[in-house]
Amino acid sequence: MTVHHATVGVRSDLHKPMFHDVTAAAADAVAASGVRMGTITVYSQHTTCSVIIQEESHDRLYDGTEHLLQDMLDRLEVLVPTCRREGQYLHPGPKHIAHATGNLGEEAVWSLNTDAHIRSGLIGRSETIPVVGGRMELGEFGRIYFVDFDGVRERDRTVHFQVIGE
């Protein structure tokens, strides 16, 4: 059995949730692994990010967000409103802020991302896709998106790909 691991970096530069299409990078990881039959797991180590499989929408907003993905964000906004001020959610509390500002050198406002943590927890941080004949089974319109829900600042993120099989 083969186990192959690869990563790709993405940058979220808009101050809003961002979707990064990582389908091509996942296909590259499968090809590099040499696995013909198995699975690929696409994973986020970041607790404010998710990985989803969704249909490619084709139509986009002026900022580049696909319509279907914006529709998802609009529904999530109803369920988990964007954190706009301290005290809106219990987290972050004073101990968390003291740790973030005192030990990590972060700005307190960067911790106003509770909505991103909740959204990531609800959506999930990984997807596993079958690999058959050396290709991912995504269907005709399926795309793999790395979702960065944390819009409080620009961030560099890492997407992990683990391919297992023969």
PAVEX-397170 format. One record per atom (N, C-alpha, C): residue number from 1; residue in three letters; atom name; x, y negated, z. Coordinates in nm, 3 decimals. Each point is the difference from the previous one (the first is absolute). Layout:
BEGIN
(NUM,ALA,CA,(X,Y,Z))
...
% end
This chain:
BEGIN
(1,MET,N,(0.085,0.118,0.000))
(1,MET,CA,(-0.085,-0.118,0.000))
(1,MET,C,(0.089,-0.124,0.000))
(2,THR,N,(-0.045,-0.100,-0.073))
(2,THR,CA,(0.071,-0.127,-0.009))
(2,THR,C,(-0.072,-0.104,0.084))
(3,VAL,N,(0.078,-0.082,0.070))
(3,VAL,CA,(-0.052,-0.118,0.069))
(3,VAL,C,(0.082,-0.118,-0.048))
(4,HIS,N,(-0.068,-0.099,-0.056))
(4,HIS,CA,(0.067,-0.118,-0.056))
(4,HIS,C,(-0.063,-0.124,0.061))
(5,HIS,N,(0.084,-0.094,0.043))
(5,HIS,CA,(-0.050,-0.124,0.060))
(5,HIS,C,(0.055,-0.119,-0.078))
(6,ALA,N,(-0.085,-0.097,-0.025))
(6,ALA,CA,(0.040,-0.123,-0.069))
(6,ALA,C,(-0.075,-0.117,0.063))
(7,THR,N,(0.052,-0.118,-0.019))
(7,THR,CA,(-0.068,-0.121,0.048))
(7,THR,C,(0.004,-0.106,-0.109))
(8,VAL,N,(-0.090,-0.095,0.013))
(8,VAL,CA,(0.001,-0.118,-0.086))
(8,VAL,C,(-0.041,-0.118,0.088))
(9,GLY,N,(0.061,-0.114,-0.026))
(9,GLY,CA,(-0.034,-0.121,0.073))
(9,GLY,C,(-0.104,-0.081,-0.074))
(10,VAL,N,(-0.087,-0.065,0.076))
(10,VAL,CA,(-0.097,-0.092,-0.058))
(10,VAL,C,(0.003,-0.128,0.084))
(11,ARG,N,(-0.038,-0.109,-0.061))
(11,ARG,CA,(-0.002,-0.129,0.070))
(11,ARG,C,(-0.140,-0.056,-0.004))
(12,SER,N,(-0.050,-0.035,0.117))
(12,SER,CA,(-0.130,-0.068,0.011))
(12,SER,C,(0.030,-0.147,0.026))
(13,ASP,N,(-0.026,-0.082,-0.101))
(13,ASP,CA,(0.037,-0.140,0.013))
(13,ASP,C,(-0.119,-0.095,0.011))
(14,LEU,N,(-0.119,0.049,-0.024))
(14,LEU,CA,(-0.118,-0.085,0.018))
(14,LEU,C,(-0.049,0.014,0.144))
(15,HIS,N,(-0.057,-0.104,0.052))
(15,HIS,CA,(-0.051,0.005,0.137))
(15,HIS,C,(-0.144,0.052,0.000))
(16,LYS,N,(-0.011,0.124,-0.047))
(16,LYS,CA,(-0.128,0.072,-0.004))
(16,LYS,C,(0.033,0.147,-0.017))
(17,PRO,N,(-0.094,0.089,0.024))
(17,PRO,CA,(0.028,0.142,-0.027))
(17,PRO,C,(0.039,0.019,-0.146))
(18,MET,N,(0.098,0.088,-0.021))
(18,MET,CA,(0.051,0.023,-0.136))
(18,MET,C,(0.001,0.148,-0.033))
(19,PHE,N,(-0.026,0.029,-0.126))
(19,PHE,CA,(0.001,0.136,-0.052))
(19,PHE,C,(0.117,0.015,-0.096))
(20,HIS,N,(0.081,0.103,0.022))
(20,HIS,CA,(0.113,0.028,-0.088))
(20,HIS,C,(-0.025,0.135,-0.066))
(21,ASP,N,(-0.007,0.001,-0.133))
(21,ASP,CA,(-0.020,0.125,-0.073))
(21,ASP,C,(0.134,0.075,-0.001))
(22,VAL,N,(0.005,0.114,0.068))
(22,VAL,CA,(0.124,0.078,0.011))
(22,VAL,C,(-0.012,0.132,-0.075))
(23,THR,N,(-0.095,0.009,-0.093))
(23,THR,CA,(-0.022,0.124,-0.074))
(23,THR,C,(0.123,0.040,-0.080))
(24,ALA,N,(0.061,-0.093,-0.070))
(24,ALA,CA,(0.118,0.031,-0.082))
(24,ALA,C,(0.116,0.046,0.088))
(25,ALA,N,(0.018,-0.064,0.116))
(25,ALA,CA,(0.108,0.040,0.091))
(25,ALA,C,(-0.024,0.140,0.055))
(26,ALA,N,(-0.127,0.034,0.026))
(26,ALA,CA,(-0.034,0.135,0.046))
(26,ALA,C,(0.029,0.102,-0.109))
(27,ALA,N,(-0.036,-0.033,-0.125))
(27,ALA,CA,(0.028,0.089,-0.112))
(27,ALA,C,(0.150,0.019,-0.018))
(28,ASP,N,(0.077,-0.106,0.020))
(28,ASP,CA,(0.146,0.010,-0.009))
(28,ASP,C,(0.055,0.093,0.108))
(29,ALA,N,(-0.056,-0.008,0.121))
(29,ALA,CA,(0.044,0.087,0.110))
(29,ALA,C,(-0.029,0.147,-0.033))
(30,VAL,N,(-0.118,0.026,-0.058))
(30,VAL,CA,(-0.033,0.136,-0.041))
(30,VAL,C,(0.098,0.049,-0.105))
(31,ALA,N,(0.027,-0.082,-0.101))
(31,ALA,CA,(0.092,0.039,-0.107))
(31,ALA,C,(0.140,0.026,0.056))
(32,ALA,N,(0.047,-0.087,0.089))
(32,ALA,CA,(0.134,0.016,0.057))
(32,ALA,C,(0.012,0.124,0.087))
(33,SER,N,(-0.112,0.044,0.057))
(33,SER,CA,(0.001,0.116,0.089))
(33,SER,C,(0.015,0.131,-0.077))
(34,GLY,N,(-0.048,0.002,-0.123))
(34,GLY,CA,(-0.002,0.123,-0.077))
(34,GLY,C,(-0.112,0.095,0.040))
(35,VAL,N,(-0.086,-0.042,0.092))
(35,VAL,CA,(-0.111,0.085,0.047))
(35,VAL,C,(-0.105,0.010,-0.111))
(36,ARG,N,(-0.041,0.122,-0.029))
(36,ARG,CA,(-0.104,0.025,-0.099))
(36,ARG,C,(-0.135,0.027,0.066))
(37,MET,N,(0.002,0.067,0.117))
(37,MET,CA,(-0.123,0.033,0.075))
(37,MET,C,(0.024,-0.035,0.146))
(38,GLY,N,(-0.082,-0.089,0.053))
(38,GLY,CA,(0.017,-0.040,0.139))
(38,GLY,C,(-0.086,-0.119,0.032))
(39,THR,N,(0.054,-0.088,0.083))
(39,THR,CA,(-0.072,-0.122,0.039))
(39,THR,C,(0.098,-0.115,0.012))
(40,ILE,N,(-0.055,-0.120,-0.014))
(40,ILE,CA,(0.074,-0.121,0.034))
(40,ILE,C,(-0.082,-0.074,0.104))
(41,THR,N,(0.067,-0.042,0.105))
(41,THR,CA,(-0.063,-0.085,0.102))
(41,THR,C,(0.057,-0.139,-0.015))
(42,VAL,N,(-0.088,-0.098,-0.009))
(42,VAL,CA,(0.038,-0.141,-0.006))
(42,VAL,C,(-0.038,-0.058,0.135))
(43,TYR,N,(0.099,-0.060,0.068))
(43,TYR,CA,(-0.017,-0.034,0.141))
(43,TYR,C,(0.050,-0.140,0.031))
(44,SER,N,(-0.067,-0.066,0.095))
(44,SER,CA,(0.045,-0.129,0.053))
(44,SER,C,(0.039,0.017,0.145))
(45,GLN,N,(0.120,-0.043,0.035))
(45,GLN,CA,(0.043,-0.001,0.139))
(45,GLN,C,(-0.048,-0.126,0.071))
(46,HIS,N,(-0.052,-0.094,-0.074))
(46,HIS,CA,(-0.041,-0.130,0.054))
(46,HIS,C,(-0.143,0.010,0.056))
(47,THR,N,(-0.020,-0.044,0.122))
(47,THR,CA,(-0.129,0.019,0.068))
(47,THR,C,(-0.107,-0.099,-0.043))
(48,THR,N,(0.032,-0.088,-0.093))
(48,THR,CA,(-0.101,-0.092,-0.054))
(48,THR,C,(-0.023,0.025,-0.149))
(49,CYS,N,(0.045,0.116,-0.048))
(49,CYS,CA,(-0.011,0.033,-0.142))
(49,CYS,C,(-0.069,0.134,-0.019))
(50,SER,N,(-0.051,0.024,-0.119))
(50,SER,CA,(-0.066,0.124,-0.035))
(50,SER,C,(0.043,0.045,-0.138))
(51,VAL,N,(-0.032,0.124,-0.032))
(51,VAL,CA,(0.017,0.055,-0.135))
(51,VAL,C,(-0.136,0.053,-0.041))
(52,ILE,N,(-0.045,-0.040,-0.119))
(52,ILE,CA,(-0.131,0.046,-0.049))
(52,ILE,C,(0.014,0.046,-0.145))
(53,ILE,N,(-0.094,0.084,-0.040))
(53,ILE,CA,(-0.017,0.034,-0.141))
(53,ILE,C,(-0.131,-0.063,-0.043))
(54,GLN,N,(0.005,-0.078,-0.108))
(54,GLN,CA,(-0.119,-0.069,-0.045))
(54,GLN,C,(0.005,-0.012,-0.152))
(55,GLU,N,(-0.114,-0.023,-0.057))
(55,GLU,CA,(-0.008,-0.023,-0.144))
(55,GLU,C,(0.063,-0.134,-0.036))
(56,GLU,N,(0.070,-0.004,-0.112))
(56,GLU,CA,(0.052,-0.127,-0.049))
(56,GLU,C,(-0.116,-0.082,-0.052))
(57,SER,N,(-0.011,-0.124,0.046))
(57,SER,CA,(-0.113,-0.085,-0.032))
(57,SER,C,(0.015,-0.075,-0.132))
(58,HIS,N,(0.120,-0.029,-0.042))
(58,HIS,CA,(0.035,-0.075,-0.121))
(58,HIS,C,(-0.025,-0.150,0.016))
(59,ASP,N,(-0.117,-0.040,0.044))
(59,ASP,CA,(-0.028,-0.143,0.019))
(59,ASP,C,(0.067,-0.047,0.129))
(60,ARG,N,(0.049,-0.125,-0.004))
(60,ARG,CA,(0.075,-0.054,0.113))
(60,ARG,C,(-0.044,-0.142,0.033))
(61,LEU,N,(0.018,-0.036,0.127))
(61,LEU,CA,(-0.016,-0.138,0.043))
(61,LEU,C,(0.122,-0.079,-0.049))
(62,TYR,N,(-0.005,-0.130,0.013))
(62,TYR,CA,(0.112,-0.084,-0.043))
(62,TYR,C,(0.128,0.033,0.075))
(63,ASP,N,(-0.010,0.049,0.126))
(63,ASP,CA,(0.122,0.035,0.076))
(63,ASP,C,(0.051,0.140,-0.030))
(64,GLY,N,(-0.067,0.071,-0.092))
(64,GLY,CA,(0.046,0.132,-0.041))
(64,GLY,C,(-0.070,0.117,0.066))
(65,THR,N,(-0.085,-0.025,0.100))
(65,THR,CA,(-0.069,0.109,0.069))
(65,THR,C,(-0.108,0.058,-0.091))
(66,GLU,N,(0.001,0.131,-0.019))
(66,GLU,CA,(-0.102,0.065,-0.081))
(66,GLU,C,(-0.137,-0.014,0.066))
(67,HIS,N,(-0.102,-0.014,-0.081))
(67,HIS,CA,(-0.136,-0.022,0.050))
(67,HIS,C,(-0.044,0.108,0.099))
(68,LEU,N,(0.019,0.127,-0.033))
(68,LEU,CA,(-0.043,0.108,0.089))
(68,LEU,C,(0.071,-0.007,0.135))
(69,LEU,N,(0.127,-0.036,-0.003))
(69,LEU,CA,(0.077,-0.010,0.125))
(69,LEU,C,(-0.046,-0.120,0.081))
(70,GLN,N,(-0.034,-0.110,-0.066))
(70,GLN,CA,(-0.055,-0.115,0.072))
(70,GLN,C,(-0.135,0.034,0.059))
(71,ASP,N,(-0.080,0.079,-0.073))
(71,ASP,CA,(-0.129,0.045,0.056))
(71,ASP,C,(0.022,0.078,0.129))
(72,MET,N,(0.104,0.084,0.002))
(72,MET,CA,(0.032,0.075,0.122))
(72,MET,C,(0.037,-0.095,0.113))
(73,LEU,N,(0.084,-0.099,-0.030))
(73,LEU,CA,(0.037,-0.097,0.103))
(73,LEU,C,(-0.121,-0.077,0.052))
(74,ASP,N,(-0.091,-0.034,-0.089))
(74,ASP,CA,(-0.120,-0.073,0.041))
(74,ASP,C,(-0.085,0.082,0.097))
(75,ARG,N,(-0.012,0.129,-0.024))
(75,ARG,CA,(-0.077,0.087,0.091))
(75,ARG,C,(0.074,0.018,0.133))
(76,LEU,N,(0.133,0.014,-0.007))
(76,LEU,CA,(0.079,0.012,0.124))
(76,LEU,C,(-0.008,-0.127,0.083))
(77,GLU,N,(-0.011,-0.114,-0.065))
(77,GLU,CA,(-0.012,-0.128,0.072))
(77,GLU,C,(-0.125,-0.002,0.087))
(78,VAL,N,(-0.108,0.061,-0.049))
(78,VAL,CA,(-0.123,0.007,0.078))
(78,VAL,C,(0.019,0.091,0.121))
(79,LEU,N,(0.066,0.113,-0.022))
(79,LEU,CA,(0.021,0.099,0.106))
(79,LEU,C,(0.106,-0.043,0.100))
(80,VAL,N,(0.112,-0.054,-0.050))
(80,VAL,CA,(0.113,-0.041,0.084))
(80,VAL,C,(0.043,-0.140,-0.045))
(81,PRO,N,(-0.058,-0.105,0.058))
(81,PRO,CA,(0.032,-0.135,-0.043))
(81,PRO,C,(0.149,-0.033,0.017))
(82,THR,N,(0.051,-0.081,-0.092))
(82,THR,CA,(0.138,-0.045,0.006))
(82,THR,C,(0.025,-0.074,0.130))
(83,CYS,N,(0.110,0.030,0.065))
(83,CYS,CA,(0.038,-0.066,0.125))
(83,CYS,C,(0.049,-0.140,-0.032))
(84,ARG,N,(-0.073,-0.100,0.047))
(84,ARG,CA,(0.031,-0.138,-0.034))
(84,ARG,C,(0.053,-0.083,0.118))
(85,ARG,N,(-0.014,0.055,0.123))
(85,ARG,CA,(0.044,-0.077,0.117))
(85,ARG,C,(0.025,0.095,0.117))
(86,GLU,N,(0.081,-0.045,0.092))
(86,GLU,CA,(0.024,0.081,0.119))
(86,GLU,C,(-0.129,0.012,0.081))
(87,GLY,N,(-0.020,0.116,0.061))
(87,GLY,CA,(-0.120,0.026,0.079))
(87,GLY,C,(-0.116,0.058,-0.079))
(88,GLN,N,(0.011,0.001,-0.131))
(88,GLN,CA,(-0.108,0.058,-0.082))
(88,GLN,C,(-0.013,0.149,0.026))
(89,TYR,N,(0.114,0.068,0.017))
(89,TYR,CA,(0.008,0.141,0.038))
(89,TYR,C,(0.077,0.007,0.131))
(90,LEU,N,(-0.010,0.111,0.072))
(90,LEU,CA,(0.079,0.017,0.122))
(90,LEU,C,(0.150,0.001,-0.031))
(91,HIS,N,(0.038,0.065,-0.109))
(91,HIS,CA,(0.140,0.003,-0.043))
(91,HIS,C,(0.024,-0.119,-0.091))
(92,PRO,N,(0.109,-0.070,0.007))
(92,PRO,CA,(0.113,0.022,0.088))
(92,PRO,C,(-0.021,-0.069,0.134))
(93,GLY,N,(0.037,0.070,0.105))
(93,GLY,CA,(-0.005,-0.058,0.134))
(93,GLY,C,(0.131,-0.069,0.034))
(94,PRO,N,(0.006,-0.061,0.118))
(94,PRO,CA,(0.119,-0.078,0.037))
(94,PRO,C,(0.129,0.083,0.008))
(95,LYS,N,(-0.009,0.127,0.041))
(95,LYS,CA,(0.121,0.083,0.006))
(95,LYS,C,(0.053,0.029,-0.140))
(96,HIS,N,(-0.091,0.025,-0.094))
(96,HIS,CA,(0.043,0.026,-0.138))
(96,HIS,C,(0.066,-0.124,-0.060))
(97,ILE,N,(-0.059,-0.115,0.021))
(97,ILE,CA,(0.055,-0.125,-0.053))
(97,ILE,C,(0.137,-0.027,0.063))
(98,ALA,N,(0.014,0.023,0.129))
(98,ALA,CA,(0.130,-0.021,0.066))
(98,ALA,C,(0.106,0.092,-0.060))
(99,HIS,N,(-0.037,0.125,-0.026))
(99,HIS,CA,(0.095,0.094,-0.061))
(99,HIS,C,(0.036,-0.044,-0.142))
(100,ALA,N,(-0.100,-0.035,-0.079))
(100,ALA,CA,(0.023,-0.037,-0.140))
(100,ALA,C,(0.085,-0.126,-0.012))
(101,THR,N,(-0.030,-0.100,0.080))
(101,THR,CA,(0.074,-0.126,-0.010))
(101,THR,C,(0.134,0.006,0.073))
(102,GLY,N,(0.003,0.064,0.115))
(102,GLY,CA,(0.122,0.004,0.081))
(102,GLY,C,(0.101,0.103,-0.044))
(103,ASN,N,(-0.046,0.119,-0.040))
(103,ASN,CA,(0.091,0.110,-0.033))
(103,ASN,C,(0.023,0.017,-0.151))
(104,LEU,N,(-0.097,-0.037,-0.081))
(104,LEU,CA,(0.010,0.024,-0.144))
(104,LEU,C,(0.022,-0.127,-0.082))
(105,GLY,N,(-0.009,-0.116,0.066))
(105,GLY,CA,(0.020,-0.126,-0.071))
(105,GLY,C,(-0.113,-0.035,-0.095))
(106,GLU,N,(-0.117,0.056,0.021))
(106,GLU,CA,(-0.114,-0.028,-0.086))
(106,GLU,C,(-0.075,-0.123,0.046))
(107,GLU,N,(-0.076,-0.058,-0.089))
(107,GLU,CA,(-0.089,-0.110,0.036))
(107,GLU,C,(-0.130,0.060,0.054))
(108,ALA,N,(-0.059,-0.062,0.100))
(108,ALA,CA,(-0.123,0.052,0.061))
(108,ALA,C,(-0.111,0.018,-0.103))
(109,VAL,N,(-0.011,-0.090,-0.095))
(109,VAL,CA,(-0.107,0.006,-0.100))
(109,VAL,C,(0.009,0.128,-0.084))
(110,TRP,N,(0.119,0.058,-0.013))
(110,TRP,CA,(0.015,0.123,-0.077))
(110,TRP,C,(-0.073,0.117,0.064))
(111,SER,N,(-0.029,-0.011,0.129))
(111,SER,CA,(-0.071,0.109,0.069))
(111,SER,C,(-0.152,-0.009,-0.016))
(112,LEU,N,(-0.047,-0.102,-0.069))
(112,LEU,CA,(-0.144,-0.012,-0.025))
(112,LEU,C,(-0.038,0.083,-0.122))
(113,ASN,N,(0.029,0.130,0.008))
(113,ASN,CA,(-0.026,0.093,-0.110))
(113,ASN,C,(-0.076,0.123,0.048))
(114,THR,N,(-0.078,-0.018,0.105))
(114,THR,CA,(-0.075,0.112,0.056))
(114,THR,C,(-0.091,0.063,-0.104))
(115,ASP,N,(-0.062,-0.082,-0.084))
(115,ASP,CA,(-0.086,0.053,-0.106))
(115,ASP,C,(0.077,0.096,-0.090))
(116,ALA,N,(0.126,-0.032,-0.031))
(116,ALA,CA,(0.081,0.087,-0.087))
(116,ALA,C,(0.025,0.135,0.066))
(117,HIS,N,(0.027,-0.001,0.130))
(117,HIS,CA,(0.020,0.127,0.072))
(117,HIS,C,(-0.127,0.085,-0.001))
(118,ILE,N,(-0.113,-0.063,0.025))
(118,ILE,CA,(-0.127,0.074,0.003))
(118,ILE,C,(-0.034,0.054,-0.139))
(119,ARG,N,(0.015,-0.082,-0.103))
(119,ARG,CA,(-0.029,0.043,-0.137))
(119,ARG,C,(0.090,0.118,-0.040))
(120,SER,N,(0.129,-0.010,0.032))
(120,SER,CA,(0.093,0.109,-0.031))
(120,SER,C,(-0.041,0.128,0.072))
(121,GLY,N,(-0.040,-0.013,0.125))
(121,GLY,CA,(-0.044,0.118,0.076))
(121,GLY,C,(-0.124,0.064,-0.059))
(122,LEU,N,(-0.092,-0.082,-0.050))
(122,LEU,CA,(-0.122,0.053,-0.060))
(122,LEU,C,(0.025,0.063,-0.137))
(123,ILE,N,(0.082,-0.063,-0.081))
(123,ILE,CA,(0.024,0.046,-0.137))
(123,ILE,C,(0.099,0.115,-0.003))
(124,GLY,N,(0.103,-0.006,0.083))
(124,GLY,CA,(0.103,0.104,0.003))
(124,GLY,C,(0.127,-0.048,-0.066))
(125,ARG,N,(0.111,0.066,0.036))
(125,ARG,CA,(0.130,-0.045,-0.046))
(125,ARG,C,(0.066,0.095,-0.098))
(126,SER,N,(-0.073,0.100,-0.049))
(126,SER,CA,(0.061,0.090,-0.098))
(126,SER,C,(-0.106,0.064,-0.088))
(127,GLU,N,(0.046,0.049,-0.113))
(127,GLU,CA,(-0.081,0.081,-0.092))
(127,GLU,C,(0.087,0.114,-0.047))
(128,THR,N,(-0.060,0.117,-0.014))
(128,THR,CA,(0.070,0.117,-0.054))
(128,THR,C,(-0.068,0.040,-0.129))
(129,ILE,N,(0.079,0.015,-0.105))
(129,ILE,CA,(-0.051,0.028,-0.134))
(129,ILE,C,(0.060,0.131,-0.050))
(130,PRO,N,(-0.082,0.090,-0.055))
(130,PRO,CA,(0.056,0.123,-0.059))
(130,PRO,C,(0.088,-0.032,-0.120))
(131,VAL,N,(0.107,0.077,-0.011))
(131,VAL,CA,(0.088,-0.005,-0.117))
(131,VAL,C,(-0.018,0.132,-0.074))
(132,VAL,N,(-0.046,-0.007,-0.124))
(132,VAL,CA,(-0.025,0.119,-0.082))
(132,VAL,C,(0.071,-0.021,-0.134))
(133,GLY,N,(0.084,0.094,-0.034))
(133,GLY,CA,(0.074,-0.012,-0.126))
(133,GLY,C,(0.094,-0.119,-0.002))
(134,GLY,N,(0.048,-0.041,0.117))
(134,GLY,CA,(0.093,-0.112,0.007))
(134,GLY,C,(-0.065,-0.136,-0.006))
(135,ARG,N,(-0.135,-0.005,0.008))
(135,ARG,CA,(-0.073,-0.127,-0.007))
(135,ARG,C,(-0.099,-0.012,0.114))
(136,MET,N,(-0.021,-0.123,0.045))
(136,MET,CA,(-0.099,-0.023,0.106))
(136,MET,C,(-0.141,0.015,-0.056))
(137,GLU,N,(-0.087,0.057,0.079))
(137,GLU,CA,(-0.142,0.016,-0.037))
(137,GLU,C,(-0.078,-0.119,0.054))
(138,LEU,N,(0.000,-0.110,-0.075))
(138,LEU,CA,(-0.069,-0.122,0.043))
(138,LEU,C,(-0.130,-0.025,-0.075))
(139,GLY,N,(-0.026,0.074,-0.103))
(139,GLY,CA,(-0.119,-0.027,-0.081))
(139,GLY,C,(0.030,-0.107,-0.102))
(140,GLU,N,(-0.100,-0.027,-0.082))
(140,GLU,CA,(0.018,-0.092,-0.113))
(140,GLU,C,(0.030,-0.144,0.043))
(141,PHE,N,(-0.067,-0.047,0.106))
(141,PHE,CA,(0.013,-0.140,0.039))
(141,PHE,C,(0.072,-0.021,0.132))
(142,GLY,N,(0.042,0.108,0.066))
(142,GLY,CA,(0.058,-0.010,0.133))
(142,GLY,C,(0.134,-0.071,0.004))
(143,ARG,N,(0.014,-0.087,0.095))
(143,ARG,CA,(0.124,-0.073,0.026))
(143,ARG,C,(0.029,0.010,0.149))
(144,ILE,N,(0.127,-0.008,0.035))
(144,ILE,CA,(0.042,0.003,0.141))
(144,ILE,C,(0.040,-0.143,0.036))
(145,TYR,N,(-0.064,-0.052,0.104))
(145,TYR,CA,(0.028,-0.136,0.046))
(145,TYR,C,(0.056,0.002,0.141))
(146,PHE,N,(0.106,-0.075,0.020))
(146,PHE,CA,(0.050,-0.032,0.133))
(146,PHE,C,(-0.066,-0.131,0.038))
(147,VAL,N,(-0.073,0.000,0.110))
(147,VAL,CA,(-0.077,-0.118,0.041))
(147,VAL,C,(0.066,-0.063,0.122))
(148,ASP,N,(0.037,-0.126,-0.012))
(148,ASP,CA,(0.055,-0.075,0.114))
(148,ASP,C,(-0.111,-0.092,0.049))
(149,PHE,N,(-0.062,0.038,0.112))
(149,PHE,CA,(-0.109,-0.079,0.056))
(149,PHE,C,(0.050,-0.120,0.080))
(150,ASP,N,(0.129,-0.006,0.030))
(150,ASP,CA,(0.056,-0.101,0.089))
(150,ASP,C,(0.038,-0.124,-0.078))
(151,GLY,N,(-0.088,-0.098,-0.005))
(151,GLY,CA,(0.024,-0.120,-0.080))
(151,GLY,C,(0.053,-0.118,0.080))
(152,VAL,N,(0.054,0.024,0.120))
(152,VAL,CA,(0.044,-0.114,0.081))
(152,VAL,C,(0.133,-0.057,-0.045))
(153,ARG,N,(0.077,0.077,-0.080))
(153,ARG,CA,(0.129,-0.049,-0.049))
(153,ARG,C,(0.046,0.087,-0.117))
(154,GLU,N,(0.099,-0.050,-0.072))
(154,GLU,CA,(0.061,0.080,-0.106))
(154,GLU,C,(0.074,0.117,0.064))
(155,ARG,N,(-0.007,0.116,-0.066))
(155,ARG,CA,(0.064,0.119,0.057))
(155,ARG,C,(0.058,0.087,-0.110))
(156,ASP,N,(0.113,0.063,0.031))
(156,ASP,CA,(0.054,0.107,-0.082))
(156,ASP,C,(-0.044,0.130,0.066))
(157,ARG,N,(-0.053,0.092,-0.080))
(157,ARG,CA,(-0.052,0.127,0.051))
(157,ARG,C,(0.067,0.116,-0.072))
(158,THR,N,(-0.008,0.118,0.060))
(158,THR,CA,(0.055,0.120,-0.059))
(158,THR,C,(-0.110,0.104,-0.015))
(159,VAL,N,(-0.011,0.056,-0.120))
(159,VAL,CA,(-0.096,0.107,-0.029))
(159,VAL,C,(0.081,0.130,-0.008))
(160,HIS,N,(-0.046,0.103,0.070))
(160,HIS,CA,(0.068,0.128,0.002))
(160,HIS,C,(-0.074,0.101,-0.087))
(161,PHE,N,(0.077,0.082,-0.072))
(161,PHE,CA,(-0.053,0.109,-0.084))
(161,PHE,C,(0.070,0.128,0.042))
(162,GLN,N,(-0.077,0.101,0.036))
(162,GLN,CA,(0.058,0.130,0.032))
(162,GLN,C,(-0.066,0.104,-0.087))
(163,VAL,N,(0.080,0.066,-0.081))
(163,VAL,CA,(-0.048,0.102,-0.093))
(163,VAL,C,(0.045,0.137,0.054))
(164,ILE,N,(-0.095,0.092,0.012))
(164,ILE,CA,(0.029,0.135,0.049))
(164,ILE,C,(-0.059,0.101,-0.097))
(165,GLY,N,(0.077,0.100,-0.034))
(165,GLY,CA,(-0.052,0.104,-0.089))
(165,GLY,C,(0.109,0.075,-0.070))
(166,GLU,N,(-0.040,0.064,-0.109))
(166,GLU,CA,(0.093,0.083,-0.077))
(166,GLU,C,(0.003,-0.045,-0.145))
% end
